[in-house]
């Protein structure tokens, strides 16, 4: 049977058209699920990227804020170094939380 530009089979009884629609919908949903599975990646990959961003972003952010405060207050390089080390500590604390979450153990729960 010929299909029109919408992909529907014309002039079929309503039941057959609904079945045709269901079949096309299932095919499209399967294709969409395959595309989304490739885009998401696995959880370990996402956790690894999050760990790297925390370990880099914490010290860099602390150093930037410290540099600005050093320029403003004239205390160079002490605030830069102090806030950079606080950024390192914050990054490591975040990594410990991320690793506890990915293994099922919670490091931030009260004991």
Jmol script that loads the backbone (N, CA, C; Angstrom):
load data "model"
ATOM      1  N   UNK A   1       0.828  -1.169   0.000  1.00  0.00           N
ATOM      2  CA  UNK A   1       0.000   0.000   0.000  1.00  0.00           C
ATOM      3  C   UNK A   1       0.875   1.237   0.000  1.00  0.00           C
ATOM      4  N   UNK A   2       0.398   2.283  -0.595  1.00  0.00           N
ATOM      5  CA  UNK A   2       1.139   3.530  -0.693  1.00  0.00           C
ATOM      6  C   UNK A   2       0.992   4.323   0.599  1.00  0.00           C
ATOM      7  N   UNK A   3       2.052   5.025   0.943  1.00  0.00           N
ATOM      8  CA  UNK A   3       2.030   5.873   2.123  1.00  0.00           C
ATOM      9  C   UNK A   3       2.084   7.327   1.683  1.00  0.00           C
ATOM     10  N   UNK A   4       1.399   8.196   2.423  1.00  0.00           N
ATOM     11  CA  UNK A   4       1.472   9.613   2.082  1.00  0.00           C
ATOM     12  C   UNK A   4       2.689  10.241   2.767  1.00  0.00           C
ATOM     13  N   UNK A   5       2.871  11.587   2.667  1.00  0.00           N
ATOM     14  CA  UNK A   5       4.083  12.220   3.181  1.00  0.00           C
ATOM     15  C   UNK A   5       4.195  12.175   4.696  1.00  0.00           C
ATOM     16  N   UNK A   6       3.124  11.932   5.421  1.00  0.00           N
ATOM     17  CA  UNK A   6       3.203  11.821   6.878  1.00  0.00           C
ATOM     18  C   UNK A   6       3.562  10.414   7.315  1.00  0.00           C
ATOM     19  N   UNK A   7       3.647   9.489   6.387  1.00  0.00           N
ATOM     20  CA  UNK A   7       3.985   8.113   6.718  1.00  0.00           C
ATOM     21  C   UNK A   7       2.787   7.276   7.085  1.00  0.00           C
ATOM     22  N   UNK A   8       1.602   7.829   7.007  1.00  0.00           N
ATOM     23  CA  UNK A   8       0.403   7.073   7.336  1.00  0.00           C
ATOM     24  C   UNK A   8      -0.085   6.298   6.117  1.00  0.00           C
ATOM     25  N   UNK A   9      -0.664   5.166   6.370  1.00  0.00           N
ATOM     26  CA  UNK A   9      -1.272   4.389   5.298  1.00  0.00           C
ATOM     27  C   UNK A   9      -2.708   4.889   5.163  1.00  0.00           C
ATOM     28  N   UNK A  10      -3.075   5.481   4.009  1.00  0.00           N
ATOM     29  CA  UNK A  10      -4.406   6.101   3.890  1.00  0.00           C
ATOM     30  C   UNK A  10      -5.507   5.070   3.678  1.00  0.00           C
ATOM     31  N   UNK A  11      -6.708   5.471   4.030  1.00  0.00           N
ATOM     32  CA  UNK A  11      -7.950   4.748   3.771  1.00  0.00           C
ATOM     33  C   UNK A  11      -7.959   3.314   4.304  1.00  0.00           C
ATOM     34  N   UNK A  12      -7.440   3.152   5.489  1.00  0.00           N
ATOM     35  CA  UNK A  12      -7.547   1.867   6.170  1.00  0.00           C
ATOM     36  C   UNK A  12      -8.608   2.011   7.250  1.00  0.00           C
ATOM     37  N   UNK A  13      -9.166   0.906   7.676  1.00  0.00           N
ATOM     38  CA  UNK A  13     -10.108   0.990   8.799  1.00  0.00           C
ATOM     39  C   UNK A  13      -9.385   1.583  10.019  1.00  0.00           C
ATOM     40  N   UNK A  14     -10.118   2.235  10.914  1.00  0.00           N
ATOM     41  CA  UNK A  14      -9.482   2.918  12.053  1.00  0.00           C
ATOM     42  C   UNK A  14      -8.574   2.012  12.879  1.00  0.00           C
ATOM     43  N   UNK A  15      -8.933   0.759  13.064  1.00  0.00           N
ATOM     44  CA  UNK A  15      -8.113  -0.140  13.869  1.00  0.00           C
ATOM     45  C   UNK A  15      -6.760  -0.382  13.212  1.00  0.00           C
ATOM     46  N   UNK A  16      -6.732  -0.589  11.916  1.00  0.00           N
ATOM     47  CA  UNK A  16      -5.478  -0.843  11.226  1.00  0.00           C
ATOM     48  C   UNK A  16      -4.593   0.402  11.236  1.00  0.00           C
ATOM     49  N   UNK A  17      -5.183   1.574  11.139  1.00  0.00           N
ATOM     50  CA  UNK A  17      -4.395   2.806  11.177  1.00  0.00           C
ATOM     51  C   UNK A  17      -3.787   3.009  12.556  1.00  0.00           C
ATOM     52  N   UNK A  18      -4.544   2.666  13.609  1.00  0.00           N
ATOM     53  CA  UNK A  18      -4.003   2.783  14.961  1.00  0.00           C
ATOM     54  C   UNK A  18      -2.863   1.796  15.182  1.00  0.00           C
ATOM     55  N   UNK A  19      -3.022   0.592  14.664  1.00  0.00           N
ATOM     56  CA  UNK A  19      -1.946  -0.396  14.778  1.00  0.00           C
ATOM     57  C   UNK A  19      -0.703   0.079  14.033  1.00  0.00           C
ATOM     58  N   UNK A  20      -0.909   0.651  12.849  1.00  0.00           N
ATOM     59  CA  UNK A  20       0.215   1.191  12.088  1.00  0.00           C
ATOM     60  C   UNK A  20       0.898   2.305  12.871  1.00  0.00           C
ATOM     61  N   UNK A  21       0.112   3.153  13.509  1.00  0.00           N
ATOM     62  CA  UNK A  21       0.669   4.239  14.304  1.00  0.00           C
ATOM     63  C   UNK A  21       1.452   3.685  15.495  1.00  0.00           C
ATOM     64  N   UNK A  22       0.915   2.673  16.152  1.00  0.00           N
ATOM     65  CA  UNK A  22       1.611   2.057  17.278  1.00  0.00           C
ATOM     66  C   UNK A  22       2.945   1.459  16.844  1.00  0.00           C
ATOM     67  N   UNK A  23       2.970   0.792  15.706  1.00  0.00           N
ATOM     68  CA  UNK A  23       4.215   0.189  15.224  1.00  0.00           C
ATOM     69  C   UNK A  23       5.265   1.259  14.918  1.00  0.00           C
ATOM     70  N   UNK A  24       4.844   2.331  14.255  1.00  0.00           N
ATOM     71  CA  UNK A  24       5.787   3.410  13.943  1.00  0.00           C
ATOM     72  C   UNK A  24       6.280   4.084  15.212  1.00  0.00           C
ATOM     73  N   UNK A  25       5.394   4.273  16.174  1.00  0.00           N
ATOM     74  CA  UNK A  25       5.768   4.887  17.436  1.00  0.00           C
ATOM     75  C   UNK A  25       6.792   4.026  18.178  1.00  0.00           C
ATOM     76  N   UNK A  26       6.584   2.725  18.200  1.00  0.00           N
ATOM     77  CA  UNK A  26       7.540   1.833  18.851  1.00  0.00           C
ATOM     78  C   UNK A  26       8.903   1.884  18.168  1.00  0.00           C
ATOM     79  N   UNK A  27       8.923   1.898  16.829  1.00  0.00           N
ATOM     80  CA  UNK A  27      10.194   1.978  16.100  1.00  0.00           C
ATOM     81  C   UNK A  27      10.926   3.283  16.421  1.00  0.00           C
ATOM     82  N   UNK A  28      10.189   4.380  16.448  1.00  0.00           N
ATOM     83  CA  UNK A  28      10.811   5.669  16.746  1.00  0.00           C
ATOM     84  C   UNK A  28      11.313   5.743  18.189  1.00  0.00           C
ATOM     85  N   UNK A  29      10.570   5.168  19.118  1.00  0.00           N
ATOM     86  CA  UNK A  29      11.011   5.173  20.508  1.00  0.00           C
ATOM     87  C   UNK A  29      12.266   4.323  20.691  1.00  0.00           C
ATOM     88  N   UNK A  30      12.359   3.198  20.001  1.00  0.00           N
ATOM     89  CA  UNK A  30      13.561   2.371  20.069  1.00  0.00           C
ATOM     90  C   UNK A  30      14.754   3.111  19.494  1.00  0.00           C
ATOM     91  N   UNK A  31      14.553   3.797  18.369  1.00  0.00           N
ATOM     92  CA  UNK A  31      15.651   4.559  17.764  1.00  0.00           C
ATOM     93  C   UNK A  31      16.092   5.691  18.688  1.00  0.00           C
ATOM     94  N   UNK A  32      15.151   6.358  19.322  1.00  0.00           N
ATOM     95  CA  UNK A  32      15.481   7.448  20.251  1.00  0.00           C
ATOM     96  C   UNK A  32      16.218   6.906  21.473  1.00  0.00           C
ATOM     97  N   UNK A  33      15.820   5.754  21.979  1.00  0.00           N
ATOM     98  CA  UNK A  33      16.503   5.152  23.123  1.00  0.00           C
ATOM     99  C   UNK A  33      17.940   4.802  22.778  1.00  0.00           C
ATOM    100  N   UNK A  34      18.190   4.313  21.565  1.00  0.00           N
ATOM    101  CA  UNK A  34      19.556   4.006  21.148  1.00  0.00           C
ATOM    102  C   UNK A  34      20.404   5.270  21.067  1.00  0.00           C
ATOM    103  N   UNK A  35      19.827   6.342  20.525  1.00  0.00           N
ATOM    104  CA  UNK A  35      20.569   7.603  20.433  1.00  0.00           C
ATOM    105  C   UNK A  35      20.885   8.155  21.813  1.00  0.00           C
ATOM    106  N   UNK A  36      19.936   8.116  22.730  1.00  0.00           N
ATOM    107  CA  UNK A  36      20.155   8.644  24.077  1.00  0.00           C
ATOM    108  C   UNK A  36      21.147   7.806  24.861  1.00  0.00           C
ATOM    109  N   UNK A  37      21.171   6.506  24.646  1.00  0.00           N
ATOM    110  CA  UNK A  37      22.115   5.642  25.359  1.00  0.00           C
ATOM    111  C   UNK A  37      23.544   6.001  24.980  1.00  0.00           C
ATOM    112  N   UNK A  38      23.779   6.342  23.735  1.00  0.00           N
ATOM    113  CA  UNK A  38      25.122   6.726  23.301  1.00  0.00           C
ATOM    114  C   UNK A  38      25.533   8.075  23.864  1.00  0.00           C
ATOM    115  N   UNK A  39      24.603   9.003  23.989  1.00  0.00           N
ATOM    116  CA  UNK A  39      24.921  10.347  24.442  1.00  0.00           C
ATOM    117  C   UNK A  39      25.245  10.401  25.931  1.00  0.00           C
ATOM    118  N   UNK A  40      24.570   9.616  26.746  1.00  0.00           N
ATOM    119  CA  UNK A  40      24.709   9.726  28.188  1.00  0.00           C
ATOM    120  C   UNK A  40      26.043   9.201  28.706  1.00  0.00           C
ATOM    121  N   UNK A  41      26.589   8.165  28.135  1.00  0.00           N
ATOM    122  CA  UNK A  41      27.807   7.581  28.664  1.00  0.00           C
ATOM    123  C   UNK A  41      27.523   6.816  29.938  1.00  0.00           C
ATOM    124  N   UNK A  42      28.570   6.297  30.532  1.00  0.00           N
ATOM    125  CA  UNK A  42      28.337   5.533  31.752  1.00  0.00           C
ATOM    126  C   UNK A  42      28.577   6.404  32.984  1.00  0.00           C
ATOM    127  N   UNK A  43      28.152   5.935  34.122  1.00  0.00           N
ATOM    128  CA  UNK A  43      28.221   6.710  35.355  1.00  0.00           C
ATOM    129  C   UNK A  43      29.662   6.922  35.801  1.00  0.00           C
ATOM    130  N   UNK A  44      30.546   5.958  35.555  1.00  0.00           N
ATOM    131  CA  UNK A  44      31.941   6.118  35.949  1.00  0.00           C
ATOM    132  C   UNK A  44      32.607   7.250  35.184  1.00  0.00           C
ATOM    133  N   UNK A  45      32.269   7.383  33.915  1.00  0.00           N
ATOM    134  CA  UNK A  45      32.833   8.458  33.110  1.00  0.00           C
ATOM    135  C   UNK A  45      32.384   9.813  33.630  1.00  0.00           C
ATOM    136  N   UNK A  46      31.109   9.931  33.948  1.00  0.00           N
ATOM    137  CA  UNK A  46      30.592  11.198  34.490  1.00  0.00           C
ATOM    138  C   UNK A  46      31.225  11.510  35.839  1.00  0.00           C
ATOM    139  N   UNK A  47      31.362  10.506  36.703  1.00  0.00           N
ATOM    140  CA  UNK A  47      31.965  10.722  38.017  1.00  0.00           C
ATOM    141  C   UNK A  47      33.427  11.139  37.871  1.00  0.00           C
ATOM    142  N   UNK A  48      34.134  10.549  36.926  1.00  0.00           N
ATOM    143  CA  UNK A  48      35.530  10.912  36.702  1.00  0.00           C
ATOM    144  C   UNK A  48      35.679  12.350  36.252  1.00  0.00           C
ATOM    145  N   UNK A  49      34.804  12.784  35.349  1.00  0.00           N
ATOM    146  CA  UNK A  49      34.853  14.179  34.913  1.00  0.00           C
ATOM    147  C   UNK A  49      34.510  15.130  36.049  1.00  0.00           C
ATOM    148  N   UNK A  50      33.590  14.740  36.900  1.00  0.00           N
ATOM    149  CA  UNK A  50      33.229  15.569  38.037  1.00  0.00           C
ATOM    150  C   UNK A  50      34.388  15.688  39.023  1.00  0.00           C
ATOM    151  N   UNK A  51      35.100  14.590  39.249  1.00  0.00           N
ATOM    152  CA  UNK A  51      36.254  14.604  40.148  1.00  0.00           C
ATOM    153  C   UNK A  51      37.330  15.541  39.612  1.00  0.00           C
ATOM    154  N   UNK A  52      37.631  15.430  38.326  1.00  0.00           N
ATOM    155  CA  UNK A  52      38.667  16.280  37.737  1.00  0.00           C
ATOM    156  C   UNK A  52      38.255  17.748  37.824  1.00  0.00           C
ATOM    157  N   UNK A  53      37.003  18.034  37.558  1.00  0.00           N
ATOM    158  CA  UNK A  53      36.560  19.438  37.617  1.00  0.00           C
ATOM    159  C   UNK A  53      36.644  19.981  39.041  1.00  0.00           C
ATOM    160  N   UNK A  54      36.362  19.154  40.034  1.00  0.00           N
ATOM    161  CA  UNK A  54      36.468  19.612  41.417  1.00  0.00           C
ATOM    162  C   UNK A  54      37.927  19.836  41.820  1.00  0.00           C
ATOM    163  N   UNK A  55      38.807  18.933  41.395  1.00  0.00           N
ATOM    164  CA  UNK A  55      40.219  19.065  41.762  1.00  0.00           C
ATOM    165  C   UNK A  55      40.892  20.233  41.054  1.00  0.00           C
ATOM    166  N   UNK A  56      40.421  20.595  39.889  1.00  0.00           N
ATOM    167  CA  UNK A  56      40.999  21.725  39.162  1.00  0.00           C
ATOM    168  C   UNK A  56      40.282  23.020  39.538  1.00  0.00           C
ATOM    169  N   UNK A  57      38.959  22.973  39.592  1.00  0.00           N
ATOM    170  CA  UNK A  57      38.175  24.186  39.813  1.00  0.00           C
ATOM    171  C   UNK A  57      38.331  24.777  41.195  1.00  0.00           C
ATOM    172  N   UNK A  58      38.468  23.958  42.214  1.00  0.00           N
ATOM    173  CA  UNK A  58      38.619  24.469  43.581  1.00  0.00           C
ATOM    174  C   UNK A  58      39.860  25.330  43.746  1.00  0.00           C
ATOM    175  N   UNK A  59      41.028  24.802  43.432  1.00  0.00           N
ATOM    176  CA  UNK A  59      42.242  25.615  43.575  1.00  0.00           C
ATOM    177  C   UNK A  59      42.292  26.809  42.624  1.00  0.00           C
ATOM    178  N   UNK A  60      41.833  26.639  41.395  1.00  0.00           N
ATOM    179  CA  UNK A  60      41.857  27.755  40.441  1.00  0.00           C
ATOM    180  C   UNK A  60      40.911  28.858  40.906  1.00  0.00           C
ATOM    181  N   UNK A  61      39.733  28.484  41.346  1.00  0.00           N
ATOM    182  CA  UNK A  61      38.792  29.485  41.857  1.00  0.00           C
ATOM    183  C   UNK A  61      39.329  30.190  43.089  1.00  0.00           C
ATOM    184  N   UNK A  62      39.912  29.426  44.005  1.00  0.00           N
ATOM    185  CA  UNK A  62      40.504  30.038  45.198  1.00  0.00           C
ATOM    186  C   UNK A  62      41.657  30.961  44.857  1.00  0.00           C
ATOM    187  N   UNK A  63      42.486  30.555  43.900  1.00  0.00           N
ATOM    188  CA  UNK A  63      43.611  31.396  43.497  1.00  0.00           C
ATOM    189  C   UNK A  63      43.128  32.687  42.844  1.00  0.00           C
ATOM    190  N   UNK A  64      42.080  32.594  42.036  1.00  0.00           N
ATOM    191  CA  UNK A  64      41.571  33.809  41.385  1.00  0.00           C
ATOM    192  C   UNK A  64      41.001  34.780  42.415  1.00  0.00           C
ATOM    193  N   UNK A  65      40.208  34.283  43.347  1.00  0.00           N
ATOM    194  CA  UNK A  65      39.646  35.147  44.381  1.00  0.00           C
ATOM    195  C   UNK A  65      40.773  35.706  45.253  1.00  0.00           C
ATOM    196  N   UNK A  66      41.755  34.874  45.592  1.00  0.00           N
ATOM    197  CA  UNK A  66      42.894  35.339  46.389  1.00  0.00           C
ATOM    198  C   UNK A  66      43.699  36.401  45.681  1.00  0.00           C
ATOM    199  N   UNK A  67      43.893  36.244  44.382  1.00  0.00           N
ATOM    200  CA  UNK A  67      44.650  37.240  43.618  1.00  0.00           C
ATOM    201  C   UNK A  67      43.924  38.584  43.608  1.00  0.00           C
ATOM    202  N   UNK A  68      42.597  38.528  43.394  1.00  0.00           N
ATOM    203  CA  UNK A  68      41.822  39.768  43.384  1.00  0.00           C
ATOM    204  C   UNK A  68      41.893  40.451  44.754  1.00  0.00           C
ATOM    205  N   UNK A  69      41.719  39.676  45.820  1.00  0.00           N
ATOM    206  CA  UNK A  69      41.792  40.258  47.158  1.00  0.00           C
ATOM    207  C   UNK A  69      43.186  40.778  47.465  1.00  0.00           C
ATOM    208  N   UNK A  70      44.230  40.069  47.016  1.00  0.00           N
ATOM    209  CA  UNK A  70      45.601  40.549  47.205  1.00  0.00           C
ATOM    210  C   UNK A  70      45.820  41.873  46.501  1.00  0.00           C
ATOM    211  N   UNK A  71      45.307  42.006  45.295  1.00  0.00           N
ATOM    212  CA  UNK A  71      45.460  43.265  44.565  1.00  0.00           C
ATOM    213  C   UNK A  71      44.702  44.391  45.267  1.00  0.00           C
ATOM    214  N   UNK A  72      43.555  44.074  45.786  1.00  0.00           N
ATOM    215  CA  UNK A  72      42.718  45.083  46.424  1.00  0.00           C
ATOM    216  C   UNK A  72      43.283  45.505  47.787  1.00  0.00           C
ATOM    217  N   UNK A  73      43.758  44.512  48.569  1.00  0.00           N
ATOM    218  CA  UNK A  73      44.228  44.790  49.923  1.00  0.00           C
ATOM    219  C   UNK A  73      45.740  44.982  50.012  1.00  0.00           C
ATOM    220  N   UNK A  74      46.482  44.664  48.961  1.00  0.00           N
ATOM    221  CA  UNK A  74      47.932  44.813  48.971  1.00  0.00           C
ATOM    222  C   UNK A  74      48.644  43.803  49.853  1.00  0.00           C
ATOM    223  N   UNK A  75      48.135  42.593  49.925  1.00  0.00           N
ATOM    224  CA  UNK A  75      48.727  41.565  50.786  1.00  0.00           C
ATOM    225  C   UNK A  75      49.388  40.445  49.985  1.00  0.00           C
ATOM    226  N   UNK A  76      49.768  40.716  48.743  1.00  0.00           N
ATOM    227  CA  UNK A  76      50.294  39.679  47.853  1.00  0.00           C
ATOM    228  C   UNK A  76      51.455  38.947  48.500  1.00  0.00           C
ATOM    229  N   UNK A  77      51.606  37.707  48.364  1.00  0.00           N
ATOM    230  CA  UNK A  77      50.807  36.642  47.764  1.00  0.00           C
ATOM    231  C   UNK A  77      50.042  35.821  48.778  1.00  0.00           C
ATOM    232  N   UNK A  78      49.850  36.369  49.971  1.00  0.00           N
ATOM    233  CA  UNK A  78      49.351  35.540  51.065  1.00  0.00           C
ATOM    234  C   UNK A  78      47.901  35.103  50.886  1.00  0.00           C
ATOM    235  N   UNK A  79      47.026  35.978  50.483  1.00  0.00           N
ATOM    236  CA  UNK A  79      45.639  35.556  50.290  1.00  0.00           C
ATOM    237  C   UNK A  79      45.509  34.608  49.102  1.00  0.00           C
ATOM    238  N   UNK A  80      46.307  34.847  48.062  1.00  0.00           N
ATOM    239  CA  UNK A  80      46.290  33.928  46.917  1.00  0.00           C
ATOM    240  C   UNK A  80      46.665  32.520  47.361  1.00  0.00           C
ATOM    241  N   UNK A  81      47.757  32.410  48.111  1.00  0.00           N
ATOM    242  CA  UNK A  81      48.195  31.080  48.565  1.00  0.00           C
ATOM    243  C   UNK A  81      47.192  30.461  49.537  1.00  0.00           C
ATOM    244  N   UNK A  82      46.689  31.262  50.459  1.00  0.00           N
ATOM    245  CA  UNK A  82      45.749  30.735  51.448  1.00  0.00           C
ATOM    246  C   UNK A  82      44.459  30.238  50.815  1.00  0.00           C
ATOM    247  N   UNK A  83      43.889  31.040  49.947  1.00  0.00           N
ATOM    248  CA  UNK A  83      42.636  30.621  49.320  1.00  0.00           C
ATOM    249  C   UNK A  83      42.848  29.496  48.317  1.00  0.00           C
ATOM    250  N   UNK A  84      44.032  29.428  47.714  1.00  0.00           N
ATOM    251  CA  UNK A  84      44.313  28.307  46.814  1.00  0.00           C
ATOM    252  C   UNK A  84      44.367  26.999  47.609  1.00  0.00           C
ATOM    253  N   UNK A  85      44.995  27.027  48.777  1.00  0.00           N
ATOM    254  CA  UNK A  85      45.033  25.810  49.596  1.00  0.00           C
ATOM    255  C   UNK A  85      43.656  25.461  50.153  1.00  0.00           C
ATOM    256  N   UNK A  86      42.855  26.463  50.465  1.00  0.00           N
ATOM    257  CA  UNK A  86      41.475  26.192  50.880  1.00  0.00           C
ATOM    258  C   UNK A  86      40.703  25.565  49.713  1.00  0.00           C
ATOM    259  N   UNK A  87      40.989  26.025  48.488  1.00  0.00           N
ATOM    260  CA  UNK A  87      40.379  25.421  47.301  1.00  0.00           C
ATOM    261  C   UNK A  87      40.791  23.967  47.130  1.00  0.00           C
ATOM    262  N   UNK A  88      42.081  23.663  47.389  1.00  0.00           N
ATOM    263  CA  UNK A  88      42.531  22.264  47.344  1.00  0.00           C
ATOM    264  C   UNK A  88      41.766  21.425  48.357  1.00  0.00           C
ATOM    265  N   UNK A  89      41.633  21.944  49.569  1.00  0.00           N
ATOM    266  CA  UNK A  89      40.925  21.189  50.611  1.00  0.00           C
ATOM    267  C   UNK A  89      39.465  20.979  50.215  1.00  0.00           C
ATOM    268  N   UNK A  90      38.826  22.022  49.717  1.00  0.00           N
ATOM    269  CA  UNK A  90      37.440  21.881  49.276  1.00  0.00           C
ATOM    270  C   UNK A  90      37.299  20.893  48.133  1.00  0.00           C
ATOM    271  N   UNK A  91      38.265  20.899  47.209  1.00  0.00           N
ATOM    272  CA  UNK A  91      38.246  19.940  46.104  1.00  0.00           C
ATOM    273  C   UNK A  91      38.365  18.511  46.593  1.00  0.00           C
ATOM    274  N   UNK A  92      39.265  18.280  47.556  1.00  0.00           N
ATOM    275  CA  UNK A  92      39.422  16.926  48.080  1.00  0.00           C
ATOM    276  C   UNK A  92      38.206  16.479  48.879  1.00  0.00           C
ATOM    277  N   UNK A  93      37.594  17.394  49.611  1.00  0.00           N
ATOM    278  CA  UNK A  93      36.369  17.037  50.333  1.00  0.00           C
ATOM    279  C   UNK A  93      35.269  16.667  49.339  1.00  0.00           C
ATOM    280  N   UNK A  94      35.161  17.428  48.263  1.00  0.00           N
ATOM    281  CA  UNK A  94      34.158  17.111  47.232  1.00  0.00           C
ATOM    282  C   UNK A  94      34.442  15.760  46.594  1.00  0.00           C
ATOM    283  N   UNK A  95      35.715  15.456  46.357  1.00  0.00           N
ATOM    284  CA  UNK A  95      36.073  14.166  45.771  1.00  0.00           C
ATOM    285  C   UNK A  95      35.711  13.029  46.717  1.00  0.00           C
ATOM    286  N   UNK A  96      35.920  13.223  47.999  1.00  0.00           N
ATOM    287  CA  UNK A  96      35.545  12.183  48.960  1.00  0.00           C
ATOM    288  C   UNK A  96      34.030  11.963  48.955  1.00  0.00           C
ATOM    289  N   UNK A  97      33.264  13.026  48.840  1.00  0.00           N
ATOM    290  CA  UNK A  97      31.807  12.874  48.774  1.00  0.00           C
ATOM    291  C   UNK A  97      31.385  12.172  47.493  1.00  0.00           C
ATOM    292  N   UNK A  98      32.016  12.545  46.381  1.00  0.00           N
ATOM    293  CA  UNK A  98      31.684  11.920  45.094  1.00  0.00           C
ATOM    294  C   UNK A  98      32.029  10.443  45.125  1.00  0.00           C
ATOM    295  N   UNK A  99      33.191  10.101  45.665  1.00  0.00           N
ATOM    296  CA  UNK A  99      33.593   8.689  45.688  1.00  0.00           C
ATOM    297  C   UNK A  99      32.703   7.892  46.630  1.00  0.00           C
ATOM    298  N   UNK A 100      32.264   8.487  47.721  1.00  0.00           N
ATOM    299  CA  UNK A 100      31.345   7.799  48.625  1.00  0.00           C
ATOM    300  C   UNK A 100      29.991   7.588  47.999  1.00  0.00           C
ATOM    301  N   UNK A 101      29.539   8.545  47.195  1.00  0.00           N
ATOM    302  CA  UNK A 101      28.243   8.437  46.529  1.00  0.00           C
ATOM    303  C   UNK A 101      28.285   7.374  45.443  1.00  0.00           C
ATOM    304  N   UNK A 102      29.399   7.281  44.711  1.00  0.00           N
ATOM    305  CA  UNK A 102      29.459   6.321  43.611  1.00  0.00           C
ATOM    306  C   UNK A 102      29.622   4.887  44.104  1.00  0.00           C
ATOM    307  N   UNK A 103      30.176   4.690  45.319  1.00  0.00           N
ATOM    308  CA  UNK A 103      30.331   3.336  45.831  1.00  0.00           C
ATOM    309  C   UNK A 103      29.197   2.929  46.747  1.00  0.00           C
ATOM    310  N   UNK A 104      28.317   3.870  47.056  1.00  0.00           N
ATOM    311  CA  UNK A 104      27.196   3.548  47.935  1.00  0.00           C
ATOM    312  C   UNK A 104      27.456   3.916  49.359  1.00  0.00           C
ATOM    313  N   UNK A 105      28.692   4.261  49.730  1.00  0.00           N
ATOM    314  CA  UNK A 105      29.022   4.699  51.083  1.00  0.00           C
ATOM    315  C   UNK A 105      28.858   6.208  51.141  1.00  0.00           C
ATOM    316  N   UNK A 106      28.346   6.696  52.242  1.00  0.00           N
ATOM    317  CA  UNK A 106      28.174   8.128  52.405  1.00  0.00           C
ATOM    318  C   UNK A 106      29.200   8.630  53.402  1.00  0.00           C
ATOM    319  N   UNK A 107      30.076   9.556  52.961  1.00  0.00           N
ATOM    320  CA  UNK A 107      31.081  10.105  53.865  1.00  0.00           C
ATOM    321  C   UNK A 107      30.557  11.315  54.622  1.00  0.00           C
ATOM    322  N   UNK A 108      29.442  11.906  54.169  1.00  0.00           N
ATOM    323  CA  UNK A 108      28.930  13.101  54.828  1.00  0.00           C
ATOM    324  C   UNK A 108      27.771  12.793  55.783  1.00  0.00           C
ATOM    325  N   UNK A 109      27.483  11.511  56.041  1.00  0.00           N
ATOM    326  CA  UNK A 109      26.431  11.156  56.977  1.00  0.00           C
ATOM    327  C   UNK A 109      26.985  11.176  58.399  1.00  0.00           C
ATOM    328  N   UNK A 110      26.195  11.582  59.363  1.00  0.00           N
ATOM    329  CA  UNK A 110      26.663  11.529  60.750  1.00  0.00           C
ATOM    330  C   UNK A 110      26.861  10.086  61.200  1.00  0.00           C
ATOM    331  N   UNK A 111      27.844   9.896  62.069  1.00  0.00           N
ATOM    332  CA  UNK A 111      28.131   8.517  62.516  1.00  0.00           C
ATOM    333  C   UNK A 111      27.477   8.194  63.809  1.00  0.00           C
TER     334      UNK A 111
END
end "model"
wireframe off; spacefill off
backbone 0.3
color backbone group
